Structure formats: C-alpha cells, structure tokens
C-alpha cells in the first residue's frame, strides 16, 4: 500500500544540470548587462551633449535670422530721431524703406505710421524684383490711399488709387505694443494679411526732442525660412526640432503644416502645440503642456518612448527677453547607441552558448554521479512491486545511503505483509467492497461481489467512478459523497444505481475515509449491499395498502350514490306529478297565464333532467353503460348553462360560447351533461375562491378527426404543475372529495373520447375533451 505523499519528483540529474547552467547564465549575463548599462549611460550622456550643441546651433540661427530686422529698425530710429530722415516726407521715407529691403533679403516689408494716422509701407511682391509701396495720407477727417509698384531699380511700374482702404496703423497691435512699452517689441507670430504666410513683426517707437511719440517703425519677417532650416539639419528619420512661442503656438517645424483655417472659413492662424496631431510629437508636447508654460522652461534634457523606441530630447530657450521662444529638439536613441544594442544582443547569445556548453559538461559529470543512484532506485522499485525478492538485499551505491537502504527494505517487507492481509479481507468479504479515490470518486479497487451487483467485471469497474453508475438527474450524489467524506470522514446512502445492462439496482453504501499518519486523505473504503428486494417489498406493501383504502372508499361511495339516487327519485317523481296536475288545472281554468304555464313546464323539465342525472349516476355506480343517442352538443351546453345560471349570477361570472355549426355527437346525453356541469362548476369555484377581478369562461367547439373537441377556459388562478388532476381523491378544494374529475374521465373514456388539462394563454386553466360524432361512430361500427 503506497503511503507516500503525491507530488512531482525532479531527478537529481536534472537538478544538477539546471543548477550548473543557471549559474553560468547568471554569471555571464551579470557581466554583460553591467557592461551594457555602464556603456549605455555614457552614450546617453554623449547624446545629450550632441543635442545641446544642435539646440544652441538652432538658437544662433534664429538670432541670426532676426538680426537684420533689428539692424534696419535700429537704423531707422536713430536717423529719424536725429532728424537725418524726414518723417513728414513720404517720398524720402519710401526711398529709405526701399533701400532697407534691398539690403536685408529676409525682410518681407518695412513701414512707418505716425500718431496722426499717416502710413508709408514698402513690401516685396510675389513676383521677384517687384516692390509695392502703400501710402496713406490723413488730412482732417479725410484719408487717401495710393499704391505705387516699382522694380528693383526703383523705377515706377504703375500707380493706383484705393478709395476703399480704411487701414489705420494706430489701431494695429505692432503700433500699440510699441506705444505702450516705449521700447522695441516683437509681436507674436501671426498670418500676414497680404501674403497669407506666417510671420512676425518687430516695431520700435520714435520720439521727438521732448520725448513725445511721433510714430512707430515696423519690420515684417516671414518665418518659413526657419522651418526650411530645421528640415535641413534634422532629417525626419534622425530626429526633429520645433520652435514654439510663449503662448504655445508652433512657430517652425520641418514637415508640418502649421497654418489652419477654421471650419467656418475664418482667418487662418498658427496651430498651438495642444492641437498637434502627429503621434510622434504627443509625448514631447505633453511635457510642454503638463509641466509649465513654454516661456518659463529652463534648458534641460528629457526622455520619452514612442512605439517601443526611446527618444532623447532637449528644451532650449532663445535667451532673448524680447523674443520668448523655446527650441525643442529630439532624436531616437538608436542614433547614438543602436550599434551598442546590436553588440549586446550578440554578447548575450554568446553568453548563452558558453553557458549551454558548460551545462553539457556538467550534465556529463552529473550523469556519472547519478548512475549508481538510478540502479539503487530501480532495485528498490522492483522489490516494492514484487518483481524481485527482498532477501537478495539492495545494492547501496554510497556509504551515506547504507542506513536508508536498510530502512527502505524493512518498510517494503512490512507493507507487503499488510497488503496481503488487507487483500485477503477485501476479496473474501461476503459484502461488496470498494476502494475509492476521494477527490474524483473513481474506483481504485473492487471485489467480485460488487462487480456482480453492478453487472461489470472487476477490470471494468476499476475504470469507472461513482458518477458513472448514477442517473443524470442524481449526479449531485457524487459531489455530496466528496463533501461528506472530507468533512465527516463517514458517508452512508441508499440510492438507485444503474447497472451495465441499463437496469436499476438499489444499493446501500457505507463509506469511511482512510488517512495517513499526517492526516492527509489516502482513499475511502465503502461496504456495499444490494437492497433492491427490500425496496420492492416495501413498495408492494405500500401499494397494497393504498389499493385497499381506495377500494373501501369506492364501495362506500357506491352505496352512498345508490342510496341518494333511490331517496331523491321519489320526491322528484312527486314534483313531476304535481306539476302535471297543476298544468291540467290551469288547462280547465277560464283564463290561462302563459308565464305560469311556461314556469311549470320548466320545473317539469328540470325535474325530469335531475331524475335522468340520478339514474345515470346510479347506472355508473352499477357499471351500467346507459342509453346512447345522437344529440346536438351546442344545445346541451346551452341547457347546462341555464342549469347553472344561479351560480354564474351569484359569482359574477360571464360565459361565452364560441362555435360554428357542429354535427350531432353520439353518447349518453345525461352523462355528457354531467361532465359539462362538473367542469363549469369547477371553473366558477376556482375563480370565486381566488377572488379574481375578471371572471370569464369561454367554451369553444370544433371538429377534430371524427370527434367534437370541447375546450373550457377560465380566468382563474390555474392549476399547479404538481397536481395529478384526474386521479381519484386528488383535489384543490379544501372541502372537495377528489371524485369530480375522476368521474368525468371515466364518462369520457367510456364514450371513446379523451379528457385532459392544458395551460391556458396567460392566467387560468383550460380543460379539453372529445366526444365521437354520430356519423363517425356509425362508420366505425360499419
């Protein structure tokens, strides 16, 4: 008997191999990873320094881009404030501004506006070598605007008047900012009205000798050239750079359309960093959005990941208090450490190869050490399974295992002795015995007695479990067995099991859980007895007792019915005679009351019908089939409804008869009437007892396969599913005897029909029965 704990065993050889290979891998990988981390950090520092140089290069390029504007506007301010340049002479102003545009090719336009609203503006046209001058003169409330087109030699090409020009320089941001600050100021980037290109304006105020403002000079720069410059130094596959202003607007980016027009056709504007749709820029932009305003960021480095690749970035401000712009540069780290990563992968594979080779060498030596142990284990297993005699002893490979070998040999001998005694008891027992695996319910061992009970062989039983011998609706017994065994260590049940041939057998099973010394469950042992005959005997006694009780009640009812029929027949005969006498007396009277005649006739008919019902009941008790005839079932139903009019009225029940013309049926008229009365009264009683708000009965008549099909549906509470309606003495009424439906079934079946209950649509009950048609009965007889 195996008393060892179940568990997965790992061989010594595998342990040695895994240990050797694992140590090799850890050692080699530790060295490789340490080398990689240290070198990677150094390269990252180098990449940050390179990014810093590139950032400063961009800063210097931006400053150089802005310097011509500063020089031109500084010169204009000095000349005008020293009265070298006449600000009141438009021609002289135009000539000066024209020369500045020719000197500074990056300048797209230069202009001057005074405090009276006069304005002189010279700008480059789209056509190369062409310039346009815009002169606005303000005299009192009247303003005149003229346009002069010149070539690069300052020759006039043409002139125009623009009477609709309402431009006032004093209302423009560049004029107002210079006026308010009293010093040189850069505007935020915006879209130039004339060229529809992004640009920036530098403006400076001009004062007279009394420090009074005379006007403002302005210079326009188109900033597209900055984006071209960024695209040249930062190819897209190696990284990118962008410039944003203090408000977060994108000033320049190598390959980005940063001018947007609103959906409503509104003026185009620069895109803000919050509106960028490039997924590569989102990690970088999020740092600008979440941490602090772009204008407040000091030079620093940052890192982010995109699609599994790491990027390094640097933020560098321009360093000009007049121009609060920020330069953001970034590039993938693959540009700097990609080669090192490839070397690392090769080094790791090389390390694995070295470790694997070392492991193979270790496995070779471990196998030499483990070989005697395998022989020792094999010999022990053979003795344990009885394939070798224990008297031959066990060959111990190492001196340290001598005592362990002697102990194992002794335990094997003791276990075999116990198993021999247990096996004899198990096999020779007069009762069925089963050894069961407690978790799964599978049979580990059975004796011949149990196999005979189930119809299987001993070998077939070993492959089965408790659930295999149970019906599908009793499958929970196997789960109950497991719970009881583990919680109480004992289990007893008497249940129906399924034999191999499909027949049922009642078995009583008493089981107990066997545990080892540590308390762990080993198996359950069950004693099994066949109690089928005992169960059948008890069932036959119970059935006989019920039949005797039923017979006694039937005899009593027969006697009671015969007595009632005899006693009630006499007063009914007297009623009929008295009614006949009353009708004769009324016939001899001088004046005859028609309503009284009709009432007496109705009394006579109902009395005769009652007599027929009593006679039918007496014949039924006497097994008298009664007289059959062809009659109209619809007429009979209307008569029955008239007979129950009082009950219908008292219980507020309405009746609806639905039928097409129906052929005559053949049967005992009185007995069929009794069935209708019984079903109607049952429906009335059910709706009244349940206090239903809606009380309605529907009678439907159809023909079906040579029979009349009658359906009686009510709106009562319905019939419970567990009721056996047509069994004798089965009733839902507290005062009922359970005979009504049983008698109805007997009557209908005696007529060759069928009666049953069906669920009504919605709430309520529906009873249906069939009665053969008169023609169908004749054809069947012929």
Secondary structure, DSSP 8 states (H G I E B T S, - for coil): ---S-------HHHHHHHHHHHHHHHHHHHHHHHHHHHHHHHHHHHHHHHHHHHHHHHHHHHHHHHHHHHHHHHHHHHHHHTTSS-TT-HHHHHHHHHHHHHH-TTEEEEEEEETTS-EEEEEE-SSTTEEEEEEEEEETTEEEEEEEEEETT--EEEEEE-TT----GGGSHHHHHHHHHSS-EE---EE-TTT--EEEEEEEEEE-TTS-EEEEEEEEEETHHHHHHHHHHS-TTT-EEEEE-TT-BEEEETT---EE--TT----EE-BGGG---HHHHHHHHHHHHTS-GGG--SEEEEEEETTEEEEEEEEE--BTTB--EEEEEEETHHHHHHHHHHHHHHHHHHHHHHHHHHHHHHHHHHHHHHHHHHHHHHHHHHHTTSS-GGG----SSGGGHHHHHHHHHHHHHHHHHHHHHHHHHHH-SSEEEEE-TTT-BEEEE-HHHHHHHT--HHHHHT-BGGGGS-GGGTHHHHHHHHHHHHHSEEEEEEEEE-TTS-EEEEEEEEEEEE-TTS-EEEEEEEEEE-HHHHHHHHHHHHHHHHHHHHHHHHHHHHHHHHHHHHHHHHHHHHHHHHHHHHHHHHHSSS--HHHHHHHHHHHHHHHHHHHHHHHHHHHHTT-----EEE-HHHHHHHHHHHTHHHHHHTT-EEEEEE-----EEE-HHHHHHHHHHHHHHHHHHHHHTT-SS-EEEEEEEEETTEEEEEEEE-S----TT--TTSTT--SSTT--S-HHHHHHHHHHHTT--EEEEE-SSSSEEEEEEEEBHHHHHHHH-
